[in-house]
Amino acid sequence: MARPKNRPRARRRSTGATSPASGSGRKWLWILGSVIVGGGVIALGLLSGSQSQTTSAGVRDPVEIARGAEIYSANCAVCHGTDLEGTGTGPPFLNVIYAPNRHADEAFQRAVLGGVVPHHWDYGKMAPVDGLDRSEVALIVEFVRSQQEAAGIIRDP
Protein backbone atom coordinates (compact mmCIF):
# COMPACT_ATOMS: atom_id res chain seq x y z
CA MET A 1 0.00 0.00 0.00
CA ALA A 2 1.41 3.34 -1.02
CA ARG A 3 1.87 6.21 1.40
CA PRO A 4 -0.22 9.31 0.67
CA LYS A 5 1.91 12.12 -0.82
CA ASN A 6 0.78 14.76 1.65
CA ARG A 7 1.74 12.72 4.72
CA PRO A 8 5.31 13.08 5.96
CA ARG A 9 7.44 10.01 6.45
CA ALA A 10 7.49 8.84 10.08
CA ARG A 11 10.79 9.27 11.86
CA ARG A 12 12.44 6.19 13.23
CA ARG A 13 12.98 6.03 16.91
CA SER A 14 16.48 5.43 18.07
CA THR A 15 17.16 1.82 19.03
CA GLY A 16 20.35 2.69 20.85
CA ALA A 17 22.50 1.71 17.88
CA THR A 18 25.07 4.26 16.87
CA SER A 19 25.61 5.53 13.39
CA PRO A 20 28.83 4.39 11.74
CA ALA A 21 30.14 7.91 11.36
CA SER A 22 29.58 9.41 14.79
CA GLY A 23 28.56 6.76 17.30
CA SER A 24 30.92 3.89 16.61
CA GLY A 25 33.86 5.87 17.90
CA ARG A 26 32.01 6.53 21.14
CA LYS A 27 31.02 2.87 21.35
CA TRP A 28 34.63 1.73 21.04
CA LEU A 29 35.76 4.38 23.49
CA TRP A 30 33.17 3.04 25.96
CA ILE A 31 34.37 -0.54 25.42
CA LEU A 32 38.03 0.47 25.77
CA GLY A 33 37.25 2.41 28.95
CA SER A 34 35.38 -0.57 30.38
CA VAL A 35 38.28 -2.88 29.62
CA ILE A 36 40.77 -0.50 31.24
CA VAL A 37 38.64 -0.04 34.36
CA GLY A 38 37.90 -3.77 34.58
CA GLY A 39 41.58 -4.60 34.18
CA GLY A 40 42.44 -2.13 36.92
CA VAL A 41 39.90 -3.69 39.26
CA ILE A 42 41.26 -7.16 38.55
CA ALA A 43 44.84 -5.96 39.06
CA LEU A 44 43.94 -4.37 42.39
CA GLY A 45 42.19 -7.55 43.47
CA LEU A 46 45.22 -9.64 42.57
CA LEU A 47 47.58 -7.27 44.33
CA SER A 48 45.47 -7.10 47.46
CA GLY A 49 44.93 -10.84 47.39
CA SER A 50 48.60 -11.66 47.00
CA GLN A 51 49.99 -9.63 49.87
CA SER A 52 49.44 -10.19 53.55
CA GLN A 53 48.45 -7.37 55.84
CA THR A 54 51.51 -5.50 56.95
CA THR A 55 51.99 -2.15 58.58
CA SER A 56 53.06 0.85 56.49
CA ALA A 57 56.68 0.07 57.41
CA GLY A 58 56.32 -3.47 55.99
CA VAL A 59 56.45 -5.11 59.42
CA ARG A 60 53.79 -7.60 60.43
CA ASP A 61 51.54 -6.59 63.30
CA PRO A 62 52.17 -8.91 66.27
CA VAL A 63 48.64 -8.38 67.57
CA GLU A 64 47.17 -9.57 64.25
CA ILE A 65 49.57 -12.52 64.18
CA ALA A 66 48.53 -13.53 67.71
CA ARG A 67 44.83 -13.22 66.86
CA GLY A 68 45.41 -15.20 63.66
CA ALA A 69 47.21 -17.90 65.66
CA GLU A 70 44.18 -18.22 67.96
CA ILE A 71 41.76 -18.52 65.05
CA TYR A 72 44.09 -20.98 63.26
CA SER A 73 44.37 -23.09 66.39
CA ALA A 74 40.59 -23.24 66.81
CA ASN A 75 39.75 -23.91 63.15
CA CYS A 76 42.71 -25.20 61.13
CA ALA A 77 45.23 -26.95 63.38
CA VAL A 78 43.25 -30.19 63.58
CA CYS A 79 43.98 -30.82 59.88
CA HIS A 80 47.04 -28.69 59.14
CA GLY A 81 48.85 -29.29 62.42
CA THR A 82 49.50 -27.06 65.40
CA ASP A 83 53.01 -26.57 63.99
CA LEU A 84 51.69 -26.00 60.41
CA GLU A 85 53.52 -29.21 59.36
CA GLY A 86 50.30 -30.96 58.32
CA THR A 87 48.61 -34.11 59.60
CA GLY A 88 47.17 -37.23 58.06
CA THR A 89 44.13 -35.21 56.99
CA GLY A 90 45.62 -31.91 55.79
CA PRO A 91 48.76 -30.65 54.04
CA PRO A 92 51.56 -28.62 55.63
CA PHE A 93 51.60 -24.86 55.21
CA LEU A 94 55.33 -24.82 55.91
CA ASN A 95 56.03 -25.99 52.38
CA VAL A 96 57.12 -24.02 49.31
CA ILE A 97 53.89 -25.05 47.59
CA TYR A 98 52.15 -22.53 49.86
CA ALA A 99 54.76 -19.79 49.38
CA PRO A 100 53.13 -16.41 48.69
CA ASN A 101 54.12 -16.43 45.01
CA ARG A 102 52.53 -19.87 44.51
CA HIS A 103 49.39 -19.50 46.61
CA ALA A 104 48.31 -15.90 47.09
CA ASP A 105 46.40 -14.92 50.20
CA GLU A 106 43.19 -15.08 48.18
CA ALA A 107 43.76 -18.82 47.64
CA PHE A 108 43.48 -19.29 51.42
CA GLN A 109 40.32 -17.16 51.46
CA ARG A 110 38.71 -19.25 48.75
CA ALA A 111 39.71 -22.56 50.34
CA VAL A 112 38.32 -21.63 53.75
CA LEU A 113 35.16 -19.94 52.53
CA GLY A 114 34.32 -22.22 49.60
CA GLY A 115 36.26 -25.43 50.12
CA VAL A 116 38.79 -26.82 47.68
CA VAL A 117 39.39 -29.91 45.60
CA PRO A 118 42.94 -31.20 46.16
CA HIS A 119 45.40 -30.46 43.38
CA HIS A 120 48.81 -30.82 45.07
CA TRP A 121 48.19 -33.47 47.69
CA ASP A 122 46.13 -36.58 48.18
CA TYR A 123 44.30 -35.61 51.37
CA GLY A 124 40.82 -35.49 49.91
CA LYS A 125 38.50 -32.54 49.44
CA MET A 126 38.54 -29.72 51.96
CA ALA A 127 35.05 -28.59 52.97
CA PRO A 128 34.34 -24.91 53.64
CA VAL A 129 35.05 -23.88 57.21
CA ASP A 130 31.85 -22.62 58.80
CA GLY A 131 31.81 -19.60 61.06
CA LEU A 132 34.73 -17.66 59.58
CA ASP A 133 34.54 -14.43 57.63
CA ARG A 134 37.09 -12.84 55.29
CA SER A 135 38.64 -10.69 58.02
CA GLU A 136 39.24 -13.73 60.23
CA VAL A 137 40.74 -15.67 57.32
CA ALA A 138 43.02 -12.68 56.66
CA LEU A 139 44.26 -12.96 60.25
CA ILE A 140 44.88 -16.68 59.78
CA VAL A 141 46.85 -15.91 56.63
CA GLU A 142 48.85 -13.27 58.50
CA PHE A 143 49.79 -15.91 61.08
CA VAL A 144 50.64 -18.52 58.43
CA ARG A 145 52.78 -16.03 56.45
CA SER A 146 54.65 -15.02 59.60
CA GLN A 147 55.45 -18.68 60.31
CA GLN A 148 56.48 -19.27 56.70
CA GLU A 149 58.85 -16.28 56.87
CA ALA A 150 60.32 -17.60 60.11
CA ALA A 151 60.90 -20.94 58.36
CA GLY A 152 62.54 -19.21 55.39
CA ILE A 153 59.63 -19.80 53.02
CA ILE A 154 59.38 -16.45 51.31
CA ARG A 155 59.14 -17.44 47.63
CA ASP A 156 59.09 -20.64 45.68
CA PRO A 157 62.36 -20.69 43.71
N, C-alpha and C positions, 0 to 999 in steps of 0.2 A: 504494500500500500504506500502510495507516494505521500510525502509531506506537503501540506498546503504551502504555497509560495509566500504568503503573508505572515507565516508563523516562524519566529526565529528558532534556530537550532538550539536544543537544550544543551546546557553546559554539563560536562562530566564532573562529577564530584571526585575529589582527590581520594585515591585509595591508599595513600601513604607511600606509593612508589615515587621515586625521584626521576626527574628527566635526565637523559644521558648527559646533557650539556652542563646543567647547573647542580643537580642533586647528587650525582654519583660521586663527585669529589667529596662532598660532605659525608656521604655514606661510608666511604673508605676511610675518611678521617675519623669518623665515629668508631669504626671497627678497629683501626690502628690504636686509637686512644684506649679502647676497651682491652685490647691485648696488652698494651703497656701497663695499664693499671692492674690488670689481672696478674701479669707477670710479677709486678712489684709486690702484690699481696702474697703470692706464692713464695717469692724470695724471702719476704719478711717472716712468713710462717716457718720456712726451712731454717732460717737463721735463728729464730727464737726457739725452735724445736731442737736445734743441734747444740745449744749451749746451756750449761747449767746456770743456775742463779748464783751470781757472784756479786760482791759489792763493787762499787765504782772503781776501787783500787785493784780489782781482779782477785781479791782474797775471799775465800768462802766464809760464810757467816757461821760461826760455831753454834749459835743458837739454832739455826735452821738445820744444821747437820745433826745436832742432838735430837731435835724433834723428828727428823727423818729417820733416825736410828730407832726411835720408839715405835713409829708407825711401821717401819720395816719389820721390827721384831714381832709385832702383834699380827702382821698380815702376810709376810713374805718368808720369814726365816724357816718356817716349817718345811717348805719345799726347797728354798735356795740356800739354806744353812745359816746358822747364827753368825758364822765367819765368812759368809758369802762364797763359800767353796762348793756349794751345791750339796744335794743329798741324792738318794735313790729316786726321788720323784721330781727333782728340778735341777736345772743346770747351774753352774757356778757363774757368778758375776765377776769374779776375779779371773777373767780370761780375756785374751785379746779380742775374741769374737764380740765382746760387749764394750770394746773401746769406743770412745765417743765418735770417732770417725767411721766406725762400722755400724753402730746402733746409736742413732741420735736419741736425745731425751724423749722425743715424740714417740719413738718405738716403744719405750717403757710405758708411756701414757696409753698407747693403743693396746698393748698387751694386758695391762691391768684393767682398763675400762671395757675392752671388748673381747678379751681372750685372744689366743693365738694358736695357730696350728704349727707344730714344730717344723723347723727347716734347717736347724744345725745339729740337733740332738735327737735322741730317740727316747724322750721321756713321756711322750704322749701329749695330747692337747692340753693347753692351759685354759681353764675357764676364767671368765671375768671375775674380778675380786669385788664382791659386794661391799658397799659402805664406804668406798673411797671416792673422793672427788679429785679433780685435776690439781688443785693446790696441794693436796696431801701427797699425790703421786709425785709432784715436783719436789717435795721435801724428801721423799724416798730416793729419788734420783740424785738429789744433792748429797745425801748420805752415801749412796753407792759410788758416785763419782769421787767423793773424798777418799773412800777406801781404795778405789782403783788407783788414784794418784799416789797414795801412800805405798801401794804395791808396785808402783812403776808402770802402771798401765795407763798411758796417756794417749797413745795412738797405736793403731795396728800398722806395723811396718810395711 
